[in-house]
Amino acid sequence: MLSTVRPFSGRRVAARRFAAALLAVSTLAAGLGVAPDAHAEGTIRVAEQFGIVYLLLNVARDQQLIEKEGRKEGLDIKVDWVKLSGGSAVNDALLSGSVDIAGAGVGPLLTIWDRTHGRQNVKGVASLGNLPYYLVSNNPNVKTIADFTDKDRIALPAVSVSVQSRVLQFAAAKRWGDKEYDRLDKLTVAVPHPDATAAIIAGGTEITGHFGNPPFQEQELAGNPKAHIVLNSYDVLGGPSSATVLYATEKFRNENPKTYRAFVNGLADAASFIAANPEAAADIYIRVNQAKTDRNLLLSVIRNPQVQFKVAPQNTYPLAQFMYRVGAIRNEPKSWKDYFFDDPATASGS
């Protein structure tokens, strides 16, 4: 199956180098007085990551739904897709002006919303749906987060920024109190989901835990008899919640209203497509990502009653309150509407 495990592979290094290159380009452009993100209506650059949580984007891309919605607006939209790993790399790409729409967890959204408050004013565009995220371990001695020791390492897409790291901190705060919210941070390491999954399935590495997302967590549970769920994000957050979202700068939204509207409408079209065609959606995920994931496993995720593909965010505010309470963000959001743009498509959010 996976004979060679390299949890710290070149993909992680490549993501960091790419992010660094984006920042370098941004710095150079700023020195020349050039706005790197300036372009006319009809062009949109989207940063996505790994996992079926990005299925809305996969379907929109495969079915050209953004382009179709653009034609309704009188635009011939060109969509560029960039795949990165980790909220830090995605946020760097957005702030450098190298992408227009960022796809990452609620944690990275809240971080960049806080840091750009009153300046670029980054806010959420839409949710990518409600999916439970599992902290999986292949260490039989680890039944709860309290059982991890200094010998264990927990893989995350990004340390102290990703939604997985923030949910883990939230869980630690609930168990040991807010003052020890970062108690497990010393055990976490940044590893792309595919590499972390390989490590959990094969065993024999320092990585004994992985806080991932579908379908990687399901692959781990199916691929290693020792793999088991230690933590479910829904339990920490108090119910179904939107862990991964899309966000953009206020400037892009204001200067490209038709493109922005076509993008959000295309996502809504993708949600309807998935609900009506789960098998076709699974095939699209495999095709777009060139994935070798078992099709039946993908269908089990898509049809999971706990999974909902929709654009309105749900139950994001508890994490925002926690992050403010422990000082992870400086600006206090009074409601979820503070860090999401006000749009009809997301009006029913929370």
C-alpha beads as a LAMMPS data file, in Angstrom:
LAMMPS data file: protein, C-alpha beads

350 atoms
349 bonds

1 atom types
1 bond types

-500.0 500.0 xlo xhi
-500.0 500.0 ylo yhi
-500.0 500.0 zlo zhi

Masses

1 110.0

Atoms # bond

1 1 1 0.000 0.000 0.000
2 1 1 2.296 2.733 1.260
3 1 1 5.707 1.168 1.621
4 1 1 7.705 4.347 2.044
5 1 1 6.644 6.969 4.546
6 1 1 8.149 10.412 4.327
7 1 1 6.022 12.626 6.539
8 1 1 8.327 15.585 6.065
9 1 1 8.440 15.308 2.289
10 1 1 9.227 17.867 -0.351
11 1 1 5.601 18.956 -0.527
12 1 1 5.921 20.735 2.800
13 1 1 9.159 22.395 1.729
14 1 1 7.674 23.304 -1.636
15 1 1 4.684 24.953 0.007
16 1 1 6.966 27.059 2.186
17 1 1 9.185 28.012 -0.739
18 1 1 6.140 28.937 -2.795
19 1 1 4.787 31.134 -0.005
20 1 1 8.198 32.768 0.384
21 1 1 8.331 33.415 -3.343
22 1 1 4.897 35.009 -3.234
23 1 1 6.031 37.332 -0.458
24 1 1 9.163 38.225 -2.383
25 1 1 7.100 39.126 -5.433
26 1 1 4.791 41.213 -3.266
27 1 1 7.712 43.058 -1.700
28 1 1 9.269 43.789 -5.082
29 1 1 5.946 44.985 -6.480
30 1 1 5.412 47.258 -3.499
31 1 1 8.880 48.752 -4.013
32 1 1 8.016 49.512 -7.615
33 1 1 4.705 51.056 -6.669
34 1 1 2.764 48.246 -8.357
35 1 1 -0.354 46.710 -6.822
36 1 1 0.164 42.943 -7.320
37 1 1 -3.529 42.150 -6.946
38 1 1 -4.832 44.747 -9.397
39 1 1 -6.696 43.236 -12.320
40 1 1 -9.914 43.826 -14.205
41 1 1 -13.249 42.120 -13.629
42 1 1 -13.332 38.619 -15.056
43 1 1 -10.221 37.127 -13.464
44 1 1 -10.169 35.237 -10.175
45 1 1 -7.377 33.240 -8.537
46 1 1 -8.368 30.644 -5.938
47 1 1 -6.108 28.959 -3.369
48 1 1 -7.297 25.549 -2.199
49 1 1 -5.792 22.762 -0.104
50 1 1 -6.100 18.994 0.267
51 1 1 -9.216 17.002 1.098
52 1 1 -12.829 16.414 0.165
53 1 1 -13.735 19.475 2.216
54 1 1 -12.778 21.343 -0.976
55 1 1 -15.330 19.388 -3.010
56 1 1 -17.423 22.493 -3.701
57 1 1 -14.406 24.010 -5.444
58 1 1 -13.632 20.751 -7.258
59 1 1 -17.167 20.553 -8.650
60 1 1 -17.257 24.250 -9.551
61 1 1 -13.967 23.800 -11.388
62 1 1 -14.906 20.593 -13.215
63 1 1 -18.364 21.805 -14.249
64 1 1 -17.152 25.359 -14.969
65 1 1 -19.917 26.724 -12.767
66 1 1 -18.122 29.997 -12.011
67 1 1 -17.639 30.602 -15.718
68 1 1 -21.332 29.816 -16.363
69 1 1 -22.437 32.247 -13.655
70 1 1 -20.023 34.804 -15.074
71 1 1 -21.718 34.674 -18.456
72 1 1 -24.973 35.597 -16.721
73 1 1 -23.139 38.706 -15.514
74 1 1 -21.842 39.432 -19.008
75 1 1 -18.305 38.282 -18.141
76 1 1 -15.972 35.717 -19.650
77 1 1 -14.335 34.715 -16.379
78 1 1 -10.895 33.118 -16.226
79 1 1 -10.324 31.063 -13.072
80 1 1 -6.821 30.140 -11.916
81 1 1 -6.397 27.426 -9.267
82 1 1 -3.481 27.158 -6.835
83 1 1 -3.030 24.281 -4.384
84 1 1 -1.160 24.986 -1.140
85 1 1 -0.836 23.297 2.249
86 1 1 -1.575 25.065 5.525
87 1 1 -3.288 28.270 6.539
88 1 1 -0.013 30.166 6.845
89 1 1 0.906 29.601 3.186
90 1 1 -2.631 30.461 2.082
91 1 1 -2.718 33.667 4.125
92 1 1 0.682 34.694 2.781
93 1 1 -0.579 34.159 -0.760
94 1 1 -3.668 36.288 -0.141
95 1 1 -1.800 39.162 1.478
96 1 1 0.878 39.121 -1.215
97 1 1 -1.844 39.655 -3.812
98 1 1 -1.036 36.391 -5.568
99 1 1 -4.512 34.923 -5.016
100 1 1 -7.926 36.543 -4.672
101 1 1 -9.833 33.863 -2.791
102 1 1 -8.234 31.901 0.043
103 1 1 -9.418 28.474 1.127
104 1 1 -8.472 27.455 4.663
105 1 1 -9.886 26.823 8.115
106 1 1 -11.868 29.158 10.325
107 1 1 -8.730 29.539 12.463
108 1 1 -6.672 31.081 9.640
109 1 1 -9.648 33.260 8.666
110 1 1 -9.940 34.667 12.185
111 1 1 -6.181 35.225 12.340
112 1 1 -6.029 37.180 9.093
113 1 1 -9.288 39.029 9.831
114 1 1 -7.757 40.204 13.095
115 1 1 -4.425 41.223 11.553
116 1 1 -5.982 43.109 8.638
117 1 1 -8.760 44.767 10.648
118 1 1 -8.981 48.393 9.514
119 1 1 -6.550 47.830 6.641
120 1 1 -7.114 45.138 3.977
121 1 1 -10.203 44.015 5.918
122 1 1 -10.114 40.336 5.008
123 1 1 -13.439 38.610 5.666
124 1 1 -15.158 35.334 4.944
125 1 1 -16.818 34.817 1.573
126 1 1 -18.542 31.475 2.104
127 1 1 -18.342 28.160 3.891
128 1 1 -17.266 24.961 2.177
129 1 1 -19.717 22.980 4.274
130 1 1 -19.986 21.193 7.600
131 1 1 -17.663 18.215 7.983
132 1 1 -16.437 16.620 11.225
133 1 1 -12.654 16.619 11.589
134 1 1 -11.072 13.749 13.536
135 1 1 -7.904 13.640 15.582
136 1 1 -6.758 10.094 14.791
137 1 1 -4.004 8.187 16.612
138 1 1 -2.303 4.866 15.904
139 1 1 -1.003 4.685 19.490
140 1 1 -3.243 2.243 21.409
141 1 1 -2.379 4.001 24.669
142 1 1 -3.909 7.286 23.507
143 1 1 -7.615 7.286 24.301
144 1 1 -8.026 11.016 24.993
145 1 1 -5.887 14.100 24.424
146 1 1 -4.639 13.715 28.008
147 1 1 -2.869 10.483 27.028
148 1 1 -0.429 12.049 24.568
149 1 1 3.132 12.147 25.934
150 1 1 6.369 13.858 24.903
151 1 1 7.104 10.817 22.719
152 1 1 4.075 11.517 20.534
153 1 1 3.810 13.956 17.657
154 1 1 0.525 15.259 16.276
155 1 1 0.520 16.219 12.590
156 1 1 -1.437 19.308 11.529
157 1 1 -1.533 21.243 8.234
158 1 1 -0.124 24.295 10.056
159 1 1 0.956 24.774 13.672
160 1 1 -0.944 27.374 15.751
161 1 1 -2.794 28.716 12.697
162 1 1 -4.829 25.900 11.128
163 1 1 -8.360 25.220 12.276
164 1 1 -7.168 21.828 13.509
165 1 1 -4.584 23.443 15.785
166 1 1 -7.167 25.906 17.115
167 1 1 -9.732 23.174 17.786
168 1 1 -7.040 21.178 19.579
169 1 1 -6.238 24.239 21.696
170 1 1 -9.948 24.715 22.394
171 1 1 -10.172 21.084 23.523
172 1 1 -7.132 21.547 25.776
173 1 1 -8.691 24.666 27.296
174 1 1 -11.877 22.762 28.025
175 1 1 -9.921 19.990 29.738
176 1 1 -7.219 21.948 31.601
177 1 1 -8.487 25.542 31.590
178 1 1 -7.824 28.544 29.356
179 1 1 -4.404 29.187 30.883
180 1 1 -3.212 25.854 29.468
181 1 1 -4.882 26.107 26.080
182 1 1 -1.511 25.626 24.352
183 1 1 -0.471 22.654 26.470
184 1 1 -0.272 20.308 23.472
185 1 1 1.334 22.774 21.047
186 1 1 4.800 21.381 21.758
187 1 1 3.677 18.033 20.332
188 1 1 2.349 19.403 17.038
189 1 1 4.199 19.445 13.713
190 1 1 3.209 20.885 10.326
191 1 1 2.753 18.101 7.775
192 1 1 0.550 18.037 4.640
193 1 1 -2.445 15.729 5.012
194 1 1 -1.301 13.134 2.425
195 1 1 2.060 12.664 4.155
196 1 1 0.531 12.554 7.636
197 1 1 -1.960 9.942 6.450
198 1 1 0.872 7.797 5.109
199 1 1 2.602 8.025 8.477
200 1 1 -0.482 7.006 10.457
201 1 1 -1.259 4.072 8.171
202 1 1 2.297 2.706 8.019
203 1 1 3.273 3.436 11.629
204 1 1 6.879 3.350 12.771
205 1 1 7.403 7.130 12.776
206 1 1 7.302 9.743 15.524
207 1 1 3.912 10.842 14.176
208 1 1 1.319 8.991 16.228
209 1 1 -1.514 11.473 15.789
210 1 1 -3.016 13.358 12.881
211 1 1 -5.720 16.006 13.110
212 1 1 -6.820 15.928 9.510
213 1 1 -9.976 16.086 7.439
214 1 1 -11.960 13.844 5.060
215 1 1 -11.093 11.640 3.258
216 1 1 -7.660 11.310 4.894
217 1 1 -9.039 10.536 8.342
218 1 1 -11.279 7.812 6.886
219 1 1 -8.316 6.351 4.990
220 1 1 -6.364 6.130 8.239
221 1 1 -9.177 4.390 10.079
222 1 1 -9.563 1.897 7.232
223 1 1 -5.844 1.427 6.585
224 1 1 -4.460 0.728 10.065
225 1 1 -6.281 -1.473 12.606
226 1 1 -4.627 0.504 15.419
227 1 1 -5.970 3.822 14.140
228 1 1 -8.838 5.224 16.189
229 1 1 -10.611 8.527 16.816
230 1 1 -9.356 10.489 19.813
231 1 1 -11.301 13.688 19.171
232 1 1 -14.170 14.852 16.945
233 1 1 -14.306 18.570 16.125
234 1 1 -18.098 18.571 16.431
235 1 1 -17.783 17.502 20.079
236 1 1 -15.395 20.374 20.827
237 1 1 -17.416 23.014 18.991
238 1 1 -20.783 21.882 20.291
239 1 1 -22.291 20.448 17.120
240 1 1 -22.029 20.568 13.311
241 1 1 -19.766 23.404 12.240
242 1 1 -18.053 24.866 9.204
243 1 1 -14.381 24.127 9.746
244 1 1 -13.116 25.289 6.358
245 1 1 -14.117 28.501 4.606
246 1 1 -13.238 30.887 1.797
247 1 1 -12.183 34.489 2.347
248 1 1 -10.977 37.552 0.455
249 1 1 -9.914 41.169 0.860
250 1 1 -12.450 43.962 0.918
251 1 1 -10.626 45.530 -2.048
252 1 1 -11.149 42.518 -4.304
253 1 1 -14.829 42.264 -3.397
254 1 1 -15.464 45.973 -3.951
255 1 1 -13.543 46.233 -7.223
256 1 1 -14.870 43.008 -8.752
257 1 1 -18.540 42.784 -7.759
258 1 1 -19.678 40.772 -10.788
259 1 1 -16.800 38.311 -10.561
260 1 1 -17.324 37.967 -6.827
261 1 1 -21.057 37.354 -7.275
262 1 1 -20.415 34.770 -10.004
263 1 1 -17.960 32.966 -7.739
264 1 1 -20.393 32.722 -4.806
265 1 1 -23.272 31.709 -7.082
266 1 1 -21.054 29.075 -8.677
267 1 1 -20.373 27.626 -5.228
268 1 1 -24.099 27.487 -4.497
269 1 1 -24.582 25.684 -7.818
270 1 1 -21.879 23.213 -6.792
271 1 1 -23.656 22.527 -3.488
272 1 1 -26.873 21.746 -5.361
273 1 1 -24.963 19.503 -7.773
274 1 1 -23.414 17.459 -4.942
275 1 1 -26.759 17.000 -3.194
276 1 1 -28.365 15.744 -6.397
277 1 1 -25.389 13.779 -7.786
278 1 1 -23.230 12.328 -4.970
279 1 1 -21.734 9.619 -7.205
280 1 1 -20.808 12.102 -9.916
281 1 1 -19.309 14.358 -7.214
282 1 1 -17.120 11.486 -6.009
283 1 1 -15.911 10.909 -9.570
284 1 1 -15.143 14.613 -9.920
285 1 1 -13.058 14.582 -6.728
286 1 1 -11.012 11.664 -8.065
287 1 1 -10.613 13.270 -11.496
288 1 1 -9.738 16.808 -10.394
289 1 1 -7.307 15.705 -7.674
290 1 1 -5.962 12.713 -9.608
291 1 1 -6.670 10.852 -6.377
292 1 1 -6.306 7.145 -5.794
293 1 1 -8.836 7.262 -2.963
294 1 1 -11.339 4.412 -2.869
295 1 1 -14.569 5.589 -4.515
296 1 1 -16.813 3.849 -1.991
297 1 1 -14.933 5.541 0.846
298 1 1 -15.512 8.926 -0.798
299 1 1 -19.208 8.183 -1.196
300 1 1 -19.440 7.239 2.464
301 1 1 -18.055 10.678 3.342
302 1 1 -20.335 12.558 0.943
303 1 1 -23.402 10.648 2.173
304 1 1 -22.472 10.867 5.855
305 1 1 -25.500 12.379 7.663
306 1 1 -23.085 14.626 9.604
307 1 1 -21.757 16.153 6.362
308 1 1 -23.474 19.080 4.656
309 1 1 -22.101 20.863 1.609
310 1 1 -23.421 24.429 1.765
311 1 1 -22.116 27.984 1.482
312 1 1 -23.624 29.520 4.622
313 1 1 -21.230 29.139 7.587
314 1 1 -22.495 27.369 10.680
315 1 1 -21.361 27.434 14.317
316 1 1 -18.109 29.345 13.748
317 1 1 -18.581 31.852 16.562
318 1 1 -17.616 29.600 19.528
319 1 1 -14.098 29.231 18.107
320 1 1 -13.902 32.988 17.522
321 1 1 -14.886 33.654 21.139
322 1 1 -12.283 31.187 22.376
323 1 1 -9.491 32.694 20.269
324 1 1 -10.266 36.168 21.578
325 1 1 -10.514 34.939 25.155
326 1 1 -7.028 33.410 25.132
327 1 1 -5.456 36.306 23.235
328 1 1 -4.996 34.550 19.880
329 1 1 -6.790 37.501 18.264
330 1 1 -6.861 41.076 19.557
331 1 1 -10.105 42.320 18.061
332 1 1 -13.246 40.928 19.644
333 1 1 -15.891 39.820 17.154
334 1 1 -19.360 40.578 18.473
335 1 1 -20.894 38.021 16.117
336 1 1 -19.963 35.873 13.131
337 1 1 -21.046 38.745 10.858
338 1 1 -17.999 40.736 11.945
339 1 1 -15.646 38.389 10.079
340 1 1 -17.890 37.449 7.123
341 1 1 -18.999 39.731 4.316
342 1 1 -22.696 40.578 4.318
343 1 1 -24.150 38.636 1.390
344 1 1 -27.523 36.985 0.705
345 1 1 -25.839 33.612 0.148
346 1 1 -24.479 33.534 3.705
347 1 1 -27.277 35.416 5.497
348 1 1 -28.421 32.312 7.406
349 1 1 -24.944 31.701 8.858
350 1 1 -23.760 31.520 12.430

Bonds

1 1 1 2
2 1 2 3
3 1 3 4
4 1 4 5
5 1 5 6
6 1 6 7
7 1 7 8
8 1 8 9
9 1 9 10
10 1 10 11
11 1 11 12
12 1 12 13
13 1 13 14
14 1 14 15
15 1 15 16
16 1 16 17
17 1 17 18
18 1 18 19
19 1 19 20
20 1 20 21
21 1 21 22
22 1 22 23
23 1 23 24
24 1 24 25
25 1 25 26
26 1 26 27
27 1 27 28
28 1 28 29
29 1 29 30
30 1 30 31
31 1 31 32
32 1 32 33
33 1 33 34
34 1 34 35
35 1 35 36
36 1 36 37
37 1 37 38
38 1 38 39
39 1 39 40
40 1 40 41
41 1 41 42
42 1 42 43
43 1 43 44
44 1 44 45
45 1 45 46
46 1 46 47
47 1 47 48
48 1 48 49
49 1 49 50
50 1 50 51
51 1 51 52
52 1 52 53
53 1 53 54
54 1 54 55
55 1 55 56
56 1 56 57
57 1 57 58
58 1 58 59
59 1 59 60
60 1 60 61
61 1 61 62
62 1 62 63
63 1 63 64
64 1 64 65
65 1 65 66
66 1 66 67
67 1 67 68
68 1 68 69
69 1 69 70
70 1 70 71
71 1 71 72
72 1 72 73
73 1 73 74
74 1 74 75
75 1 75 76
76 1 76 77
77 1 77 78
78 1 78 79
79 1 79 80
80 1 80 81
81 1 81 82
82 1 82 83
83 1 83 84
84 1 84 85
85 1 85 86
86 1 86 87
87 1 87 88
88 1 88 89
89 1 89 90
90 1 90 91
91 1 91 92
92 1 92 93
93 1 93 94
94 1 94 95
95 1 95 96
96 1 96 97
97 1 97 98
98 1 98 99
99 1 99 100
100 1 100 101
101 1 101 102
102 1 102 103
103 1 103 104
104 1 104 105
105 1 105 106
106 1 106 107
107 1 107 108
108 1 108 109
109 1 109 110
110 1 110 111
111 1 111 112
112 1 112 113
113 1 113 114
114 1 114 115
115 1 115 116
116 1 116 117
117 1 117 118
118 1 118 119
119 1 119 120
120 1 120 121
121 1 121 122
122 1 122 123
123 1 123 124
124 1 124 125
125 1 125 126
126 1 126 127
127 1 127 128
128 1 128 129
129 1 129 130
130 1 130 131
131 1 131 132
132 1 132 133
133 1 133 134
134 1 134 135
135 1 135 136
136 1 136 137
137 1 137 138
138 1 138 139
139 1 139 140
140 1 140 141
141 1 141 142
142 1 142 143
143 1 143 144
144 1 144 145
145 1 145 146
146 1 146 147
147 1 147 148
148 1 148 149
149 1 149 150
150 1 150 151
151 1 151 152
152 1 152 153
153 1 153 154
154 1 154 155
155 1 155 156
156 1 156 157
157 1 157 158
158 1 158 159
159 1 159 160
160 1 160 161
161 1 161 162
162 1 162 163
163 1 163 164
164 1 164 165
165 1 165 166
166 1 166 167
167 1 167 168
168 1 168 169
169 1 169 170
170 1 170 171
171 1 171 172
172 1 172 173
173 1 173 174
174 1 174 175
175 1 175 176
176 1 176 177
177 1 177 178
178 1 178 179
179 1 179 180
180 1 180 181
181 1 181 182
182 1 182 183
183 1 183 184
184 1 184 185
185 1 185 186
186 1 186 187
187 1 187 188
188 1 188 189
189 1 189 190
190 1 190 191
191 1 191 192
192 1 192 193
193 1 193 194
194 1 194 195
195 1 195 196
196 1 196 197
197 1 197 198
198 1 198 199
199 1 199 200
200 1 200 201
201 1 201 202
202 1 202 203
203 1 203 204
204 1 204 205
205 1 205 206
206 1 206 207
207 1 207 208
208 1 208 209
209 1 209 210
210 1 210 211
211 1 211 212
212 1 212 213
213 1 213 214
214 1 214 215
215 1 215 216
216 1 216 217
217 1 217 218
218 1 218 219
219 1 219 220
220 1 220 221
221 1 221 222
222 1 222 223
223 1 223 224
224 1 224 225
225 1 225 226
226 1 226 227
227 1 227 228
228 1 228 229
229 1 229 230
230 1 230 231
231 1 231 232
232 1 232 233
233 1 233 234
234 1 234 235
235 1 235 236
236 1 236 237
237 1 237 238
238 1 238 239
239 1 239 240
240 1 240 241
241 1 241 242
242 1 242 243
243 1 243 244
244 1 244 245
245 1 245 246
246 1 246 247
247 1 247 248
248 1 248 249
249 1 249 250
250 1 250 251
251 1 251 252
252 1 252 253
253 1 253 254
254 1 254 255
255 1 255 256
256 1 256 257
257 1 257 258
258 1 258 259
259 1 259 260
260 1 260 261
261 1 261 262
262 1 262 263
263 1 263 264
264 1 264 265
265 1 265 266
266 1 266 267
267 1 267 268
268 1 268 269
269 1 269 270
270 1 270 271
271 1 271 272
272 1 272 273
273 1 273 274
274 1 274 275
275 1 275 276
276 1 276 277
277 1 277 278
278 1 278 279
279 1 279 280
280 1 280 281
281 1 281 282
282 1 282 283
283 1 283 284
284 1 284 285
285 1 285 286
286 1 286 287
287 1 287 288
288 1 288 289
289 1 289 290
290 1 290 291
291 1 291 292
292 1 292 293
293 1 293 294
294 1 294 295
295 1 295 296
296 1 296 297
297 1 297 298
298 1 298 299
299 1 299 300
300 1 300 301
301 1 301 302
302 1 302 303
303 1 303 304
304 1 304 305
305 1 305 306
306 1 306 307
307 1 307 308
308 1 308 309
309 1 309 310
310 1 310 311
311 1 311 312
312 1 312 313
313 1 313 314
314 1 314 315
315 1 315 316
316 1 316 317
317 1 317 318
318 1 318 319
319 1 319 320
320 1 320 321
321 1 321 322
322 1 322 323
323 1 323 324
324 1 324 325
325 1 325 326
326 1 326 327
327 1 327 328
328 1 328 329
329 1 329 330
330 1 330 331
331 1 331 332
332 1 332 333
333 1 333 334
334 1 334 335
335 1 335 336
336 1 336 337
337 1 337 338
338 1 338 339
339 1 339 340
340 1 340 341
341 1 341 342
342 1 342 343
343 1 343 344
344 1 344 345
345 1 345 346
346 1 346 347
347 1 347 348
348 1 348 349
349 1 349 350
